Amino acid sequence: MDPLVITHKVRQKARELGFDGCGFSRAGKLDKEARRLEQWLNEGRHGTMDWMENNFDKRIDPTRLVPGSKSVVSLLASYRFEKNELDDKINPGPKIAKYARGRDYHKTFKSRLKKLFRYTKEQSGGLEGRIFVDSAPVMDKAWAEKSGLGWMGKNGNMLNKDLGSWFLIGEMIVDIPFVYDAPVAEHCGSCTRCIDACPTNAIYEPYRIDSERCISYLTIELKDKIPESKKAGLGEWAFGCDICQDVCPWNRKADYSSVEDFTPREQVLRPPESKNWSEITPDEFDIVFEGTPIRRAKHKWFTRNAKIAEQNIISGSG
């Protein structure tokens, strides 16, 4: 099929499936990103995330990850809901990052991507490839940027004029060509609100993040005791952090999501009656957070974080 025709069809189908953005880029080695990633790893900015050192060649070149691939199709799905913002104003915490308050995006996103992949295969007369949702060494933000879906913000998050940074990313890496999109201009200008607002100085310079200072890393990735020197910096956060996104001007006028699965669940917004989050049992944890990204943190680590956040709120550092 003509690349222009299949590009139009896939983009239209993506909209029908509820994706908020669909962009196309030519598969190949990410030279600039490879150099930046290598420097970041060599400086030890990835903390205990040793898995980021693995499969470096595949991480920077999707043609090694998916042999024969020609294209990367990047998809965006918004998770912004007014309900989250209203709850943040009245809920003293501990807080959970907004992306984790609904159904696990890995499941929701992958289900839609599978449908898009099948459709693309049917319309193209056959293709080979794979779909990814934060599940393999794919530099999803770099590919979304290359496909014209936004630009890299100074906090390391992708930004889109319509969606802000309240969106999740997935991709199809396939062996057929499309009409490729061009990157868009950067629109952060001289703004440094995300850098100024970070309470732990994790954004040590524009576009660079020190994971070991990042609240999201400390509350999700760190499977160890949180150092005493870093506990106050967690503030009111028990899982993830939205501070640098909350202050971003682009996020204040971003479109709201139409993906019902991402709608925040009432039982996730606050703990069971007469309890603190740090006091819930393993069984309660499994019931309350069933099907959400929080289950990935495990009961032990979530209650560890919640206890620190509760103490910070009481002491006034949250």
N, C-alpha and C positions, 0 to 999 in steps of 0.2 A: 504494500500500500504506500501511496505517496506520503512522505514524512509530514508535509503540511496538513494533510487530511487526518492522519492518525494523531497528530499533536492536538488538533482541534477536538477530535472525538474524546481523547483521554481527558483533556482539560474539562470538557463539558460533563463527562461522567463523574469526574472528581467532585464537581459542584453538586451533582445530583446525590452523591453519596454523603454529602455534608462536610466535605473538606472546605476550608476557607482560603486555601491557596494551593496552586499546583504550578511548579516550575520545572524547566528542562535544561539540563546541562550535559556537555560532552564528558564522558568518563575518561579519566587520565590521571596522571600523577599530580598531586598538590605540592608543587615545589616550595612556594612561599610558606604555606602552612606547615610543611614538613620541617623547615628550618626553625620556625617558631616553636613547634611542639618539641623538637629535639632539645632546644635550649631550655625550655620549661622543665622537661624531664631531668636534664642534666643538673639543673639547679635544685632538684628535689622538691619542686613546688606541688607535686601530686600527693604528698604525704604517704599514707599507707596503701594507696591505690596502685599496687604493683602491676595489676593487670593492664594498666595503661602503657606499660613498657613492652608488653607482649604484642606480637604480630604487627610490628611497626610498619613493615613494608606493605601489608594489606591495609593498614589504617590510612596511609597516605595515597594509596592507589587502588581504587575499586576494581580495576581490571585484574589485579592479583587475587582479590577476594572473590570475585565472580569472573572466572576466565571467559574471555570472549565478549565481555560486556562493552557496550558502546555508549550507553546513556545512563544518567542518574535522574530519576524523576522524584522531585522533592514535594512532599505534601505537608500542609499546615492545618491544625485544628485548634480553634480558640477554646479557652476554658475560663473566660471572664464572665462572672455572674454578679449582678447587683447584690444578691443575697450575701455573698462573701464580704462585700465591702460594708454592708449594713451591720453584719455580725461583728466585723473587726472593730466597729465603733463602740459596741456595747460589751463585748466579751473581753474581760481582763486577762484572759489566757489561762494556762499555757496555750500557745497558738500552733496551728498546723499550716504548712504552706498551702496556698489555695489550690495548686494542681492536684494535691493529694486528698481533697475533701470529697471527691466523687468516686466513680468507678475507676479501677486501675486502667490508666490510659494504654498500657501495653496490650490489654485485651481488646479494648474498644477500637483502638487505632488499627491493630493487626487484623481484626475482623473486616474492617472497611477496606484495608489495603489488599486483602485477599480477593475481595470482590472486584477491585479495580484491576488487579493483576489478571484475573480470569477474563475480564472484559477486554483488556488490552491484547491478550493472547488471541482471543476470538477475532477481534477486529483486524489484527495484523496478519492473520493467517498462520500464527505460530511464533513463539519466541521462547527463549530460555532466560532465566534470571532468578532473582531472589528478592524478598521483601524484608525490610528491617525496621524495627521500632526499638531503638536503644538496646539492641540485642546482639551486636557484633561490632568489631572495630571499624565503625563508619564515622567520619567526621561530619555529622549531619548538619551542623550550623554552617560549615564551610560550603557544603553543597547547596544548601538553601540560599546562601549569599550569592554563589555563582549563578544560580538559576533565577536571579532577579526577584526573590521573595522578600528581600529586606537587606539590612546592613548590620554589621557587628557593632553593638553598643559598647561603651567603655567599661561596662560591668561584665562583659563576656557573653551577654545574651544577645540573640538576634532581635532586631527591631523591624517592625513593619508599620507603614503609615496608617493602615486601617486597624491593625490588631495590637499595636504596641508590641510588648514581648509576652503577652498572655496567650501563648500558643505552644503546642507540642509539635514535634517534627518526626516524620517517618519518610521512608524512601523505597522506591523500586529501583534496582540496578538490573538492567536488561540488555539484550544483545541486538536491539534494533535502533535505528537512528530516528531522531525527531528534529523539529526546527527548534534550535536552542535559544533560550532567553539570554538577555544581557544583564549583567549586574546593575544595580541601581546606585545612585549617589548616597553618600553618608549624610545623615541629617541630624547629627548630635551637636555639631558646631562646637561652641566653646562651653557648652553645658557640662558641669561636673557634679550634678546633684547626687548621682548614684555613688560616686567616690566619696563625697562629703558626708553622706548619710550612713555609710557602712561603719558600724560601731566597733568593729575589730580590725579595721584597716586592711581587710583581706584584698581589696582592690589596690595593690601596692603601686600601680601606675596604670594609666588608661589601657584597657584591653588585656591586662594581666592580673591573674588571680592567684593568691597564695592559698592553696587548699587548707593548709593546717590552721589558718586563721578564720576560714569561712564557716559561718554558722551552719549552713546546709551540710557541709562536709562533716563537721563535728557531731551533728545530730543524726546523720544518716549513714555516712561511710565509715566513720571511726568505730571499729568494733573493739574497743579497749576503754580503759578508764579515762575520762576527760580530765586533763591536768587542772589542778586547783586554780592556776593562773588564768585559765580560759573560761572558767565557769560563769563569772559575772558577765562576760561578754556575750553569753548566750541569751541574756535578757529573758524574754517571755516565750522563747521559741522551743518547742518540744520536738518538732519534726520539720526540717527545712527552714527557709527564711524568705520573706518577700520584701524586705526593707528597701533594697536597691531598685526593685520594680515599683513599689508603691510611690516612690518619689519621682519617678520618671514622667516628664510632661506628656510623652507620647501615650503612656498608659492611661492617663486621665480621660482621654477622649477616644479610647479604643472601642471597637465594636464589641457587643456582648455575644456570647456563644449561643449557638442553636443546637449543640450536642447535648442532648438530655442526659446521657450517661455521665457527663462531667458535672452535673448539677450537685452542689454540696449536700451531703446527707445530714439530717438533723442530729443523728446519734454521733456523728463525727465532730460536730461543732462544739460540743461540750460533754463532759464525762457523765456517767450514769448518776442518777439522783443520790445525793448525800455522800458522794465520793470525789476524790481528786483523781486526776489521770494517773498519778504515781501509785494509787492504791488498787487499781483494777487488777483482777486476777488473770492468769493466762487464758482461762475459758472466756471471761468477759472480753478480753482483748480480741480473741478470735471471732467472737460474735459481733462486736461493735465494728470492727474493721474488716470484716469479711468482704473480699472483692475490691479492696482499696489498695493503693500503693503502700500504705502504712504497714500492711502485713509483712512487707519485705524487711522492715526494721527489726522485727521480732519483739516479743513482749519485754524481754530483758533490757534491750537498749532503749525502747520507747519510754518505759517507766523510769529508767536512769535519767533520761533527758527531762521528763516531766517533773521529777523531783527537784532537779536543779532550777528549772524555770519557776516552779512554785516558790522555792526559797528566794529566788531573785525578786519575784513580785512582792513577797512579804518584806524583804529588806529594802525595797525601793530601787533596785538595780535593774528591774525588768520593765 
